[in-house]
Amino acid sequence: MKVAVVILNYNGVRHLETYLRSVIKYSGDADIWVADNASTDNSMSFLATLPNVNTLSLEDNHGYAGGYNRALAQIKADVYVLLNSDVEVSENWLLKLTQPFDFDHKVVACQPKVLSYLEKRQFEYAGAAGGFLDKFGYPFCRGRLFDTCELDQGQYNSGSEIFWASGACLAVRSKEFLDFGGFDERFFAHMEEIDLCWRFKSAGYSIKYIPESVVYHLGGGTLKKSNPRKTFLNYRNGLALLFKNLPFSRLFTVLPVRLILDGVSGIKLLIDGKPLDFVAVLKAHFSFYGMIPYLLKQSKGFERSANGLSNYSVVWQYFVKNVKSFKDLPNA
């Protein structure tokens, strides 16, 4: 198979200087691309010094979703590997990550083991050992529940079926990516990969976690955790994700509970002295209401399915029952 490793960059020259050389060293015969999302730093001049890296420039910053959609439409490959600019890869990472595509045509996407670049023995927030959704649409991972990241002690060294693969390092078949319309650009950034994976799962495809492939992610490279813009996108896109993909028979019982839980979370942000994040939650809800006609239009032609969603609330398990490890969750 022809594999293209594609890094979307926005004012990330410091990340490219730090991490890109590991990608060049360990990616074998794959084509390496950096798609620049209209950076204003000296990213492009730095990339000009690297003869083994292909580049393309986008005229505006289209976010993660729109940037990748436009870049991948111009790149020919059987498999795309979408890689964040702040990821260090390891030997054989790409070979192991793409092997499942050779053996099972139902496998449409894969992710590696994602560890922290700063704490190499700890799982990293964005993906850890594979992603899942609880009954109310809250994402969590093997190795990461909310802000609690586990140490990697080999507990997730077996490959497994997952619900969503991390956008920090996502291998996906190009045909299916394009056939499914790629990422939903209204998401801009955050949860667009979960939306795409949910559409894949509803259509009967398989998504895999590959522990033999290991990468190290810095995290927070573009938007910091305390950024109200990130808060807005997470809350709005979380609601949009449910409305777009959950069967209507479940949506109208799940969505009201999710709205209440989001409201409680927003109040906690206010109590914790984060008024701008509280306002971001309010704005996210009103923005979601405005998106509903668009979401209805976008979901036409795609199956809606709840298959693969967890049958419990990870919010209840984590905040009430004090479960801090994936292996202690029901049916883990």
Summary of the structure (lengths in Angstrom):
residues: 332
radius of gyration: 19.0
end to end distance: 34.0
largest distance: 55.4
contacts: 1141
relative contact order: 0.13
helix: 41%
strand: 20%
